Amino acid sequence: MSELILALTAGAVVGLALGALGGGGSVLAVPALIYLLGFTPAAATTAALIIVTATSLTALYAHARTGDVRWKAGALFAAAGLLPAAAAGAAASRLPQPVLTAAFAVIAALAAVRMLRPSRTATGPAAGEAGPAKAAGTGAGLGALTGLLGVGGGFLAVPALVTVLAFEMQAAVGTSLLVISANSLASLAARGATAAGVNWAVIGPFTGAAILGAWDGKRLAAKVTGTLLRRTFALVLLAVAAFMLIDASPDEPDG
């Protein structure tokens, strides 16, 4: 299969995940870039940030049109992650690539387990019921993950917004896209020159397909139950995590 077709197919899947679930696209983008398109782990995390930033902004617009974004609370949550995202993004290029691969696989596995567990939805729209220190700590942790591993953190932001800030599920999905966009932009700014060296012949079509997929994902979420979407995505994540952990084992040569 040609590189262009692979990029378009993977991009569509990433966009569907972001549009339907409010996160998870980058957890698929990084392994797709590494194993399907031949990127190194470091280059894949940078490219994933570019893809996720563009796609998240598009999906954010789609959710904002239906009133599913809590701008004030989301901005406060995201602000706590900006400095950690920038600092971790600057440090990512100094870590051994097998370490990045293994760390990403662990995060993907944890995300899958979290998504397979029964979700707890909030009973009301009120935000900010948890202490600001707890909310800020959660936001900072998501920012650090974004910078280090090239993940937007949406697969963690959605449950955090529901359980920590008492958002209903639809608002959590929409607001998580605001958090993802802010964290990804901060991480890209920290990477600077690294982002300038990506393969745009691959990233361009990948991003375009992801943006179109995000709109389809928004429509899909209205037709398919959230439980089915989460379980299907979680099983894919578990398979990806297992493959990446095997690939990053000490017996494998550094790639």
MOSUL-V821806 format. One record per residue. N is the residue number from 1. RES is the residue in one small letter. PHI is phi in whole degrees, 0 to 359 (* if undefined). OMEGA is omega in radians with two decimals (NA if undefined). NEAR is the number of other ideal C-beta (glycine too) atoms within 10 Angstrom. Layout:
N/RES/PHI/OMEGA/NEAR
N/RES/PHI/OMEGA/NEAR
This chain:
1/m/*/-3.06/7
2/s/290/-3.13/7
3/e/300/-3.12/14
4/l/296/-3.14/13
5/i/295/3.10/10
6/l/299/-3.13/18
7/a/297/-3.13/26
8/l/295/-3.12/17
9/t/294/3.14/16
10/a/297/3.13/25
11/g/298/3.13/29
12/a/297/3.13/20
13/v/294/3.12/19
14/v/299/3.13/31
15/g/297/3.10/31
16/l/302/-3.14/26
17/a/296/-3.13/29
18/l/294/-3.10/34
19/g/291/-3.07/29
20/a/274/-2.99/27
21/l/250/-3.10/23
22/g/73/3.14/34
23/g/172/3.10/31
24/g/93/-3.11/29
25/g/297/-3.11/33
26/s/290/3.10/30
27/v/292/3.02/30
28/l/268/-3.07/23
29/a/295/-3.08/32
30/v/298/3.10/31
31/p/296/3.10/26
32/a/297/3.13/24
33/l/294/-3.11/30
34/i/285/-2.93/24
35/y/268/3.11/15
36/l/262/-2.98/15
37/l/243/2.96/18
38/g/77/3.10/13
39/f/283/2.96/22
40/t/286/3.11/14
41/p/305/-3.13/28
42/a/295/3.12/19
43/a/293/-3.13/21
44/a/293/-3.14/26
45/t/293/3.10/31
46/t/293/3.13/26
47/a/297/3.14/28
48/a/297/3.11/33
49/l/297/3.11/33
50/i/297/-3.13/21
51/i/298/-3.06/33
52/v/292/3.12/33
53/t/299/-3.12/22
54/a/297/-3.09/20
55/t/290/-3.13/34
56/s/295/3.11/32
57/l/298/3.10/17
58/t/294/3.14/22
59/a/294/3.09/34
60/l/300/3.12/24
61/y/299/-3.13/14
62/a/297/-3.14/18
63/h/286/3.12/23
64/a/295/-3.14/15
65/r/297/3.13/11
66/t/260/3.06/11
67/g/75/-3.07/10
68/d/261/3.14/21
69/v/241/3.04/21
70/r/266/-2.94/22
71/w/295/-3.05/11
72/k/294/-3.13/10
73/a/296/3.14/20
74/g/295/3.13/27
75/a/295/3.11/13
76/l/295/3.12/17
77/f/297/-3.12/30
78/a/290/-3.08/25
79/a/301/-3.13/16
80/a/294/-3.10/21
81/g/264/-3.03/29
82/l/294/-3.13/20
83/l/294/3.07/15
84/p/301/3.13/22
85/a/296/3.14/32
86/a/294/-3.12/22
87/a/294/3.14/17
88/a/292/3.10/22
89/g/296/3.11/30
90/a/291/-3.10/17
91/a/277/-3.01/13
92/a/300/-3.07/23
93/s/290/-3.11/15
94/r/265/-3.11/7
95/l/270/3.07/14
96/p/300/-3.07/12
97/q/297/3.07/17
98/p/298/3.10/17
99/v/293/3.09/11
100/l/299/-3.13/24
101/t/297/-3.13/27
102/a/295/3.13/19
103/a/297/3.13/18
104/f/296/-3.13/29
105/a/297/3.12/22
106/v/296/3.12/15
107/i/298/3.13/21
108/a/297/3.13/29
109/a/295/3.11/18
110/l/297/3.11/14
111/a/297/-3.14/24
112/a/297/3.13/25
113/v/298/3.13/13
114/r/297/-3.11/16
115/m/286/3.12/24
116/l/282/3.11/15
117/r/288/3.11/11
118/p/302/-3.11/6
119/s/278/3.08/15
120/r/250/-3.13/10
121/t/264/-3.14/12
122/a/286/-3.12/18
123/t/268/-3.11/8
124/g/206/-3.07/9
125/p/274/-3.04/11
126/a/296/3.08/12
127/a/242/3.05/23
128/g/85/3.13/15
129/e/289/3.09/11
130/a/281/3.12/14
131/g/298/-3.13/10
132/p/297/3.14/10
133/a/294/3.13/9
134/k/293/3.12/12
135/a/295/3.13/21
136/a/295/3.12/15
137/g/296/3.09/13
138/t/295/3.12/24
139/g/297/3.13/28
140/a/295/3.12/18
141/g/296/3.10/16
142/l/296/3.11/29
143/g/297/3.14/30
144/a/297/3.10/22
145/l/298/3.14/26
146/t/300/-3.09/36
147/g/293/-3.05/31
148/l/283/-2.96/23
149/l/248/3.14/28
150/g/74/3.09/32
151/v/258/-3.14/31
152/g/287/3.12/36
153/g/88/-3.09/32
154/g/296/-3.12/32
155/f/292/3.02/31
156/l/259/-3.11/23
157/a/294/-3.10/31
158/v/299/3.10/27
159/p/296/3.12/20
160/a/293/3.13/22
161/l/294/3.12/31
162/v/287/-3.01/20
163/t/273/-3.10/16
164/v/271/-3.07/20
165/l/254/3.04/24
166/a/61/3.06/19
167/f/278/2.91/28
168/e/286/-2.94/18
169/m/298/-3.10/18
170/q/299/3.13/18
171/a/291/3.12/24
172/a/295/3.12/27
173/v/297/-3.13/28
174/g/295/-3.10/27
175/t/289/3.12/30
176/s/299/3.13/35
177/l/293/3.03/31
178/l/294/3.12/24
179/v/296/3.13/33
180/i/300/-3.10/32
181/s/299/-3.12/23
182/a/295/-3.13/24
183/n/296/-3.12/34
184/s/293/3.10/31
185/l/297/3.12/19
186/a/296/-3.13/25
187/s/292/3.10/36
188/l/297/3.12/22
189/a/298/-3.14/14
190/a/289/-3.10/21
191/r/280/3.00/23
192/g/46/-3.04/11
193/a/299/3.13/7
194/t/298/-3.13/19
195/a/294/-3.11/18
196/a/288/-3.07/9
197/g/262/-3.10/11
198/v/283/-3.12/21
199/n/276/-3.07/16
200/w/291/3.10/13
201/a/296/3.08/11
202/v/264/-3.05/21
203/i/294/-3.14/22
204/g/300/3.11/16
205/p/298/3.12/18
206/f/301/-3.11/32
207/t/294/3.12/24
208/g/300/3.12/18
209/a/294/3.13/22
210/a/294/3.13/32
211/i/296/3.10/22
212/l/295/3.13/18
213/g/295/3.14/28
214/a/296/3.09/30
215/w/293/3.10/16
216/d/295/3.12/14
217/g/297/3.09/26
218/k/299/3.11/25
219/r/289/-3.14/12
220/l/298/-3.11/15
221/a/299/-3.14/19
222/a/278/-3.05/8
223/k/250/-3.08/7
224/v/248/-3.12/12
225/t/296/3.13/9
226/g/299/-3.13/15
227/t/297/3.13/11
228/l/296/3.12/9
229/l/300/-3.10/19
230/r/296/-3.10/22
231/r/293/3.11/14
232/t/298/-3.13/12
233/f/296/-3.13/24
234/a/296/3.12/21
235/l/295/3.07/13
236/v/297/3.14/18
237/l/298/3.14/27
238/l/298/3.12/17
239/a/296/3.11/13
240/v/298/-3.11/21
241/a/298/3.14/23
242/a/298/-3.14/14
243/f/297/-3.10/14
244/m/290/3.10/23
245/l/295/3.09/16
246/i/297/-3.11/11
247/d/294/-3.10/17
248/a/267/-3.10/22
249/s/295/-3.08/10
250/p/301/-3.12/8
251/d/287/-3.13/5
252/e/274/3.06/11
253/p/292/3.10/6
254/d/298/-3.08/9
255/g/243/NA/11
